[in-house]
Amino acid sequence: MVSSEQRRKQLAREKYERYLKRKEEARRRARVRNTAIAIGVVLVLAAGGAYAATGGLNGDEKKDEAADKPSEAPTSKAPDPCDKPAKGEPSDKQWKKEPAMTVDESADYTMKLETSCGDIPVEMDADKAPHTVNSFNFLAGEKYFDHSPCHRMTALPKPKPLYVLQCGSPKGSPAGGPGYELDDENLKGAEYPAGTVAMANSGPDTGGSQFFLVYKDSALPPNYTPFGKVTDSGMKVLKKIADAGVAAPQGDGPPNATVVIDKATVRKS
């Protein structure tokens, strides 16, 4: 027969065993929770870096030297400074070959980008980049750029400064282009100070329709055809867009501002 003292000890032992089980279960739940948090952080960081890892200043999904720039720039949360884009659909036109040359290399040409954030006039250099200017004259005449978003902005101070707004893909795809490719031009000694307008590419002689506007002095290798310069009034619009920041913590992604080219025109002076 079990004595009352033995019964008391048995109950105490069972109570202690239940306490140990609860403690071990709490530890297990904590390990699971911490593991889930760690995995979530990794996934967030990976998603944030995916945009920069899939391409640089290019017109397709290939990598180039402007892609893998680590960033120290925080994401700005400034209000969207732009108006609602004009109604219309982006172009889906394609061509098999570069358009025939029609520009006058000795003349002055100006491209006007009427955007949802304001007008950005660009003085074009037909003398040094005739095929590029000719292509833009053709594409603008075909309304190829109308209703297209400027899909990417980069704000990277280190290791080398890179501050550009990229446009020219009708539907905002990194792979968007007109179907033909342009040879590089005007690369000898090319530099990219604020105001420069140059072709994006995915390697030598792969220019298409995508281009970038430099809103602050940038250090890039001379691999991107410079073909124009933003006027003073256009730089004020670019600054407004840049001040709104980038929608990615690593400083390379879609702009916070809703930048859409409502209409693009090229005129001979």
Secondary structure, DSSP 8 states (H G I E B T S, - for coil): ---HHHHHHHHHHHHHHHHHHHHHHHHHHHHHHHHHHHHHHHHHHHHHHHHHHT-SS-SSS---TTS-------------------S--------SS-----S-TTS-EEEEEEETTEEEEEEE-TTT-HHHHHHHHHHHHTT-STTEE--EEEEE-SSS-EEEEEE--TT--TT---S--B---S-TT--B-TTEEEE--SSTT-B-S-EEEESS-B---S-S-EEEEE-HHHHHHHHHHHHT-BSSTTSEESBSS--EEEEEEEEE-
